[in-house]
């Protein structure tokens, strides 16, 4: 299955157990590229939230939006449990979708 042009809910993390972001899109690859390249100013660029840790594909956008709203209402621990149910090591799943691995994070505040 190609991942482009299918409704999808995705969860990004800044690092394992870090800041989480939940979004919905019809083009997961393009949206991941936007997050990784900071083309959209906001929460994900400010907190460097770029690691794809979970995604769910849907047959229609209405179902995807409903799932996104549901997940956003969940407690943080429920979200962590959901991520770890299929990705216990918090791997960046975007690599498996064909995107290159992210460069290691460079500290901005010194050594």
N, C-alpha and C positions, 0 to 999 in steps of 0.2 A: 504494500500500500504506500502510495506517496503521501507525504505529510503536508504538502502544500495544498491549500484550498479546501481544507476540511475544518469544520468548527472544532475548536480545541480549548480546553481549560488547562492552564499550566501554572506551576508553582516554581518560582525562582528563590534562591537563597544567596545571601552574601558569602556564607561559608557554612559548614555543618553547624547546626543549631543557631545560626545567625539570624539576621533580619529576613523575613519572608515577604514575598509579594505574590499575589494571585491575580491572574489576568485571563482574558478570553480573546481569541483571535480566529480568523479564518485562514491565516497563513503563518503557521508556527515558525518556519525557517526565517521568513522575512522579519517577523517580530523579534525573534532571538537576535538577529543581526542588529536591529535597532537598539535593543537593550545593551548589547555588547559594545556598540560604538557610540553610545550616549547621544543618539540623534533626537531623543525626546527628553527634554528637561523635566525633572521631577524626582519623585521618591527613589526610583531605581538607579538613576544616575548619581543622585546625591549620596546614597548609601552603598554604591557599587554592588548592587544586587544583580548578578549575572549568571549564576549557576542554575541550570535547569535540573530540578530534582524530582519532578513528577509532571506528567501530562496525561490527559484523558481526551480521547477523540470522540466526537459525536456526529450523528447523522444530520442534525440540523442546528442552526444557531440558537433557536429558542431553548433547546435542551441544554446547550452549552452555557448560555447566560444564566439559566436557572441553577445549574450546578455551581457556577462561579459565585453567585449570591449565597448559596447554601454554605460553601466552603468559607467564605468571608465572615459568616456568622459564627463559625466554629471557634472553640477555645484553641489557644496556641498548641497545647499538648495534643489535642485531637489531630491537628494538622501534622505535627511531628510524627505521631503514630501512623498516620496515613502515608507519609513519605517513607518511613522506615519499613512499612509493610512490604514494599517492593524495591526499595533502594536503601538498605540499612547502612551503607557506607557513604551515602550522600554523594555519589558519583555525579559528574556533570553529564547528563543524558544527551546533551546536544552533540557530543562527539559521536555518539552512535547514530545520529541523524545526518552526519556528514559535515558538521561544522568543525573547524580546527580547535584543538585544546586552547584554553585561555592562557595567556602569559601569566607567570607567577606575579602575585601582587607585590608591588614595591612600596615600602613604607615611606610616608611623606614627612614623618616627624623625626627623622634621624635614624641611627643604627639600631 
